[in-house]
Amino acid sequence: MREIHVSAIVDAVAGLAVSACCHLPRVLYESIRAAEARETSAAGRDVLQQLLVNADIAREENMPICQDTGLAVVFAEVGQDVHIVGGSFEDAVNRGVAKGYTEGYLRKSSVAEPLFERRNTGDNTPAVLHTRLVPGEHLRLRLAPKGAGSENKSALKMLVPADGIEGVKRFVVDTVRTAGSSPCPPMVIGVGIGGNMELAALCAKRAAARDVNTCNPDPRYAALEEELLQLVNGLGTGPQGLGGNTTAFKVNVEFCATHIASLPVAVNINCHAARHAEIVL
Ligand code: SF4
């Protein structure tokens, strides 16, 4: 049994928050550069160049890539041979979010209650925490800040098996078409297929937080990722909605087992600032 003190978790999460908000993943940066070379619209190319300059400045000056530093979504894989000592795991994650967002001067975007007072919690807590118990003696933490512009354009639909793969494609493309320029395209699009209602949404969120240079290990789903990318890029929305052939950098698909009578599909849209950072303790 390996012990990990909560103070290490607090510091790790704080560091991830600053790093994720200020440093665009290198593979996404390279993807923007490659898209710029392919983009046919002059306005689209100009936007992509500005995104590269923006990412450079953010990295060099440790400034947020975007003013909306989002809710702090944390994926935690806790090894079952890890013993967390010194306090509770969830408290440690939230203390880390508060520390990172406060000391890193990142915008606090969380309100404690959604309908009546909508009072800002002041430190961007609570985190949106997804925890899995896994074999081993390590703790893997992935923090993916998620802004509202793209999250608000995400959608879920309970299809049925008769809708089939064409129904899935239609729903993904319709969701991206309806999103228009609101999620600050080019996007990174996560698609979750299967499970039940909440599991499809979680699958889509995991897919949206995946790196753009990865593909689904199942070749059928990898081909679907590629086909969906071609379809959404055929919409012509383009960078920042100004037209062009780069509406998305990547479509990532995740799937899971589902009911014999269900075909849930969730689309979690991420913007060009598809940020995340990861650490293993
Ligand atoms: S959608 Fe993304 S880039 Fe646009 S404001 Fe929100 S976080 Fe920023």
Residues whose N, C-alpha, C, O or C-beta is under 5 A from the ligand:
A	BS01	SF4	C66 D68 G147 A148 G149 S150 S182 P183 C184 C271 A273
